[in-house]
Amino acid sequence: MTIKHLSLLLFLVLCTCALGQADVGYLNGAYINAGGGDEAFQDSNAHEKHQKTYARSDLRPAIRLRNTTLGYRLFKKKKRNTTLIPLVNLGLQYNNTLEHRNGLGFLLETHPIKNGYVRIGGLFDVSNSAVLNPGSIRLSNIGSPQQLWFMPMTRVAYTPNEVFSFHLGYDKNFIGAGRRSLFTSDYGKPMPFGQIRAQFWHMEYSVNYQFLSEDYQGQPQAKFLTSHYLSWDILPWLNFGVFEAVVFQPKDTLLNRGYDVEYMNPFVFYRPQEYSLGSSDNIVVGAALKASIQNTTIYSQIVLDEFLLSEIRSRSGWWANKFGLQIGVKGRLTDNLNYRVEGNLVRPYTFSHLTPMQVYGHRGSALAHPYGSNFVEVLTELNWRKKMNAKLRLKFFASIGFLGKDIAGLNYGADIYESYINRPNDYGNFIGQGLKQSFFITNTRVSYPVLKEGRIHAFAELQTQYSKSDNFSDLKFIPMVGLRSYLWNDYRNY
């Protein structure tokens, strides 16, 4: 595939896609762009201050300002606030059996130096259900079926001026304006990372160095990911973004590479570097457009793993035409009601590779959309509250679509951790191939705050899950009640 062909395809697809903008809110005491928006709280005055510094970037979280008083202040020095934020994640759910999670933790936030920010902490959780801990790391078994989980939320940031910002942490990041992301999402496990961000003119450029791991060949093994994202405000209401990432392993049967210095250069394109190295690293590229018009935001993403333009034109269903698309719209219907409608599709074998050490994933979970690949999904959300600072909140979520699952040990392209070598066909591949399964998921939740300092809310929800395939259908009603801090996204909607 030539650069000319790549540019042509990006232009054609983006011209047919719509555009979007990120939600804005507070998270863990620092001003950020919050992944989905529903777990954060908006503030119009803070938004105006934020826009002067960070325009419309979709990389989240973005620590620049300290303008909220979350948590308990430990010292009374005004310039060096240090606060302790309690974390709670308690829940009881019935899903054929009684499942529970008992999570407690803390965040310690401080500003040790001027323009510096430190957040240390996390959440420990004793639970008998992996479903209730989708974004946590399993530490150990403490007596079947009880397991100990941990979700670190540690980040150090230094912003020496209005241009540069440097981050280190063990946390999650998210790139995109949607509920899902085809670039980088916070549905999976946290990871150690380093990040450089630079804002200039109407642009923001960010580079991420992420340290991943997989259980492979009977033991944990390290792999690395380097990505960069350029966000450009073409017009005050129009934003264009370009994304590129490379997954590579530090050693293979031929070479002990370590962290390739070629990929540490923040200003290179990874595909030419991969060719020059003679490697089989996994390169993912993408682009995004979004527009904000009054109370409405339209957004889109396209991600490309591999493809040949000639095979796309011939509509041959070639297995290596691997790409995904997202298009969505969100906005405010009234002062009390926000909405979102979003569609996602990813072709078979996208994000996959030869071995788990080259897959676009971390600790067995996808780094992008939680379904991986070989699926089509349409989701909608409604968020209701009486006013911006209302206590009682109601949220409705629904997702409908279909995906294709593997059959008889053959890889039809849904599980990104399966090697694409084990595919049944080179041509004639399509979304939903294999065992086609349709799904319909709803989640209705009501919440009420009980402790302001930790944004701790009592909540009750009802989730329905319907799935259907050949000669099989299943309908579940899953109620849940609990108490949790609304400081991170609790994804159980897939």
DADA-V753838 format. One record per run of one state. SS is the DSSP state (H for helix, E for strand, C for the rest). FROM is the first residue (numbers start at 1). LEN is the number of residues. If there is no record, write none. Layout:
BEGIN
[[SS FROM LEN] [SS FROM LEN]]
END
This chain:
BEGIN
[[C 1 2] [H 3 14] [C 17 8] [E 25 3] [C 28 2] [E 30 3] [C 33 11] [H 44 11] [C 55 4] [E 59 2] [C 61 11] [E 72 2] [C 74 8] [E 82 13] [C 95 3] [E 98 13] [C 111 5] [E 116 12] [C 128 3] [H 131 3] [C 134 3] [E 137 5] [C 142 5] [E 147 6] [C 153 1] [E 154 5] [C 159 5] [E 164 8] [C 172 2] [E 174 2] [C 176 8] [E 184 1] [C 185 6] [E 191 10] [C 201 2] [E 203 14] [C 217 2] [E 219 17] [C 236 2] [E 238 12] [C 250 1] [E 251 1] [C 252 4] [E 256 1] [C 257 4] [H 261 4] [C 265 5] [H 270 8] [C 278 4] [E 282 12] [C 294 2] [E 296 11] [C 307 2] [H 309 6] [C 315 7] [E 322 13] [C 335 2] [E 337 10] [C 347 14] [E 361 2] [C 363 2] [E 365 2] [C 367 8] [E 375 11] [C 386 7] [E 393 13] [C 406 1] [E 407 1] [C 408 2] [E 410 2] [C 412 11] [E 423 1] [C 424 11] [E 435 17] [H 452 3] [C 455 1] [E 456 14] [C 470 2] [E 472 14] [C 486 9]]
END
